[in-house]
């Protein structure tokens, strides 16, 4: 998932939130990290990367 987020981020200049690129089913495993549909791509990548 980290690679996919990085790919979307680099493609569009890290604009947008997770809800634009992933549906609810895809975001469920990321809830344990505190990532929601409103989390920006850059914030989500930083959370997963650390």
VMD Tcl script that builds the backbone (N, CA, C; Angstrom):
set m [mol new atoms 150]
animate dup $m
set s [atomselect $m all]
$s set {name element resname resid chain x y z} {
  {N N UNK 1 A 0.828 -1.185 0.000}
  {CA C UNK 1 A 0.000 0.000 0.000}
  {C C UNK 1 A 0.874 1.251 0.000}
  {N N UNK 2 A 2.009 1.198 0.687}
  {CA C UNK 2 A 2.909 2.343 0.745}
  {C C UNK 2 A 3.378 2.736 -0.654}
  {N N UNK 3 A 3.687 1.753 -1.481}
  {CA C UNK 3 A 4.152 2.025 -2.830}
  {C C UNK 3 A 3.057 2.661 -3.679}
  {N N UNK 4 A 1.817 2.211 -3.492}
  {CA C UNK 4 A 0.694 2.757 -4.255}
  {C C UNK 4 A 0.452 4.211 -3.871}
  {N N UNK 5 A 0.500 4.504 -2.571}
  {CA C UNK 5 A 0.311 5.882 -2.109}
  {C C UNK 5 A 1.426 6.767 -2.666}
  {N N UNK 6 A 2.651 6.279 -2.644}
  {CA C UNK 6 A 3.778 7.045 -3.168}
  {C C UNK 6 A 3.607 7.307 -4.659}
  {N N UNK 7 A 3.151 6.306 -5.394}
  {CA C UNK 7 A 2.944 6.452 -6.833}
  {C C UNK 7 A 1.883 7.514 -7.136}
  {N N UNK 8 A 0.742 7.460 -6.431}
  {CA C UNK 8 A -0.302 8.469 -6.624}
  {C C UNK 8 A 0.218 9.851 -6.243}
  {N N UNK 9 A 0.966 9.943 -5.157}
  {CA C UNK 9 A 1.489 11.222 -4.699}
  {C C UNK 9 A 2.464 11.848 -5.670}
  {N N UNK 10 A 3.383 11.049 -6.178}
  {CA C UNK 10 A 4.361 11.578 -7.120}
  {C C UNK 10 A 3.720 11.947 -8.451}
  {N N UNK 11 A 2.669 11.239 -8.818}
  {CA C UNK 11 A 1.989 11.500 -10.084}
  {C C UNK 11 A 1.289 12.855 -10.081}
  {N N UNK 12 A 0.662 13.212 -8.957}
  {CA C UNK 12 A -0.136 14.444 -8.939}
  {C C UNK 12 A 0.410 15.520 -8.007}
  {N N UNK 13 A 1.641 15.435 -7.613}
  {CA C UNK 13 A 2.235 16.469 -6.763}
  {C C UNK 13 A 1.736 16.445 -5.336}
  {N N UNK 14 A 1.357 15.294 -4.827}
  {CA C UNK 14 A 0.902 15.085 -3.448}
  {C C UNK 14 A -0.362 15.878 -3.116}
  {N N UNK 15 A -1.213 16.118 -4.108}
  {CA C UNK 15 A -2.487 16.798 -3.867}
  {C C UNK 15 A -3.606 15.783 -3.733}
  {N N UNK 16 A -4.579 16.102 -2.897}
  {CA C UNK 16 A -5.748 15.251 -2.731}
  {C C UNK 16 A -5.709 14.453 -1.450}
  {N N UNK 17 A -6.826 13.831 -1.155}
  {CA C UNK 17 A -6.933 13.029 0.060}
  {C C UNK 17 A -7.131 11.559 -0.307}
  {N N UNK 18 A -7.010 10.715 0.680}
  {CA C UNK 18 A -7.088 9.269 0.463}
  {C C UNK 18 A -8.436 8.853 -0.118}
  {N N UNK 19 A -9.508 9.547 0.266}
  {CA C UNK 19 A -10.849 9.210 -0.208}
  {C C UNK 19 A -11.029 9.389 -1.708}
  {N N UNK 20 A -10.193 10.198 -2.330}
  {CA C UNK 20 A -10.287 10.389 -3.784}
  {C C UNK 20 A -9.704 9.215 -4.555}
  {N N UNK 21 A -8.742 8.533 -3.970}
  {CA C UNK 21 A -8.016 7.489 -4.685}
  {C C UNK 21 A -8.334 6.069 -4.227}
  {N N UNK 22 A -8.880 5.937 -3.027}
  {CA C UNK 22 A -9.164 4.610 -2.480}
  {C C UNK 22 A -10.589 4.560 -1.966}
  {N N UNK 23 A -11.244 3.419 -2.138}
  {CA C UNK 23 A -12.596 3.271 -1.600}
  {C C UNK 23 A -12.529 2.821 -0.140}
  {N N UNK 24 A -13.684 2.751 0.500}
  {CA C UNK 24 A -13.753 2.434 1.928}
  {C C UNK 24 A -13.147 1.066 2.232}
  {N N UNK 25 A -13.395 0.106 1.363}
  {CA C UNK 25 A -12.874 -1.248 1.584}
  {C C UNK 25 A -11.346 -1.256 1.597}
  {N N UNK 26 A -10.737 -0.464 0.722}
  {CA C UNK 26 A -9.278 -0.407 0.662}
  {C C UNK 26 A -8.690 0.343 1.853}
  {N N UNK 27 A -9.459 1.272 2.438}
  {CA C UNK 27 A -8.957 2.070 3.555}
  {C C UNK 27 A -9.100 1.372 4.909}
  {N N UNK 28 A -9.917 0.349 5.005}
  {CA C UNK 28 A -10.151 -0.324 6.296}
  {C C UNK 28 A -8.883 -0.801 6.981}
  {N N UNK 29 A -7.950 -1.449 6.275}
  {CA C UNK 29 A -6.725 -1.900 6.973}
  {C C UNK 29 A -5.862 -0.745 7.489}
  {N N UNK 30 A -6.032 0.445 6.938}
  {CA C UNK 30 A -5.212 1.587 7.334}
  {C C UNK 30 A -5.770 2.326 8.546}
  {N N UNK 31 A -6.989 1.964 8.981}
  {CA C UNK 31 A -7.593 2.635 10.137}
  {C C UNK 31 A -6.754 2.459 11.395}
  {N N UNK 32 A -6.046 1.348 11.503}
  {CA C UNK 32 A -5.235 1.113 12.700}
  {C C UNK 32 A -4.089 2.115 12.814}
  {N N UNK 33 A -3.720 2.753 11.703}
  {CA C UNK 33 A -2.694 3.795 11.713}
  {C C UNK 33 A -3.295 5.188 11.877}
  {N N UNK 34 A -4.623 5.275 11.900}
  {CA C UNK 34 A -5.292 6.566 12.023}
  {C C UNK 34 A -5.521 7.251 10.690}
  {N N UNK 35 A -5.446 6.501 9.615}
  {CA C UNK 35 A -5.636 7.067 8.279}
  {C C UNK 35 A -7.092 6.906 7.879}
  {N N UNK 36 A -7.727 8.019 7.518}
  {CA C UNK 36 A -9.124 8.015 7.085}
  {C C UNK 36 A -9.206 8.536 5.657}
  {N N UNK 37 A -10.430 8.638 5.140}
  {CA C UNK 37 A -10.633 9.153 3.788}
  {C C UNK 37 A -10.229 10.619 3.682}
  {N N UNK 38 A -10.258 11.352 4.791}
  {CA C UNK 38 A -9.923 12.776 4.777}
  {C C UNK 38 A -8.424 13.044 4.927}
  {N N UNK 39 A -7.638 12.024 5.190}
  {CA C UNK 39 A -6.190 12.186 5.342}
  {C C UNK 39 A -5.566 12.467 3.980}
  {N N UNK 40 A -4.675 13.446 3.910}
  {CA C UNK 40 A -4.018 13.749 2.636}
  {C C UNK 40 A -3.030 12.635 2.286}
  {N N UNK 41 A -2.698 12.559 1.003}
  {CA C UNK 41 A -1.754 11.531 0.554}
  {C C UNK 41 A -0.406 11.669 1.245}
  {N N UNK 42 A 0.070 12.899 1.371}
  {CA C UNK 42 A 1.373 13.123 1.982}
  {C C UNK 42 A 1.374 12.711 3.451}
  {N N UNK 43 A 0.313 13.051 4.191}
  {CA C UNK 43 A 0.227 12.671 5.602}
  {C C UNK 43 A 0.172 11.154 5.741}
  {N N UNK 44 A -0.615 10.500 4.891}
  {CA C UNK 44 A -0.739 9.048 4.955}
  {C C UNK 44 A 0.596 8.372 4.667}
  {N N UNK 45 A 1.315 8.861 3.674}
  {CA C UNK 45 A 2.615 8.277 3.336}
  {C C UNK 45 A 3.595 8.449 4.495}
  {N N UNK 46 A 3.581 9.625 5.102}
  {CA C UNK 46 A 4.480 9.875 6.246}
  {C C UNK 46 A 4.128 8.994 7.426}
  {N N UNK 47 A 2.840 8.764 7.680}
  {CA C UNK 47 A 2.422 7.903 8.802}
  {C C UNK 47 A 2.880 6.469 8.559}
  {N N UNK 48 A 2.674 5.962 7.361}
  {CA C UNK 48 A 3.049 4.579 7.056}
  {C C UNK 48 A 4.564 4.417 6.998}
  {N N UNK 49 A 5.245 5.435 6.514}
  {CA C UNK 49 A 6.691 5.368 6.349}
  {C C UNK 49 A 7.435 5.379 7.678}
  {N N UNK 50 A 6.858 5.963 8.705}
  {CA C UNK 50 A 7.550 6.049 10.014}
  {C C UNK 50 A 7.162 4.963 10.934}
}
mol reanalyze $m
mol bondsrecalc $m
mol representation Tube
mol addrep $m
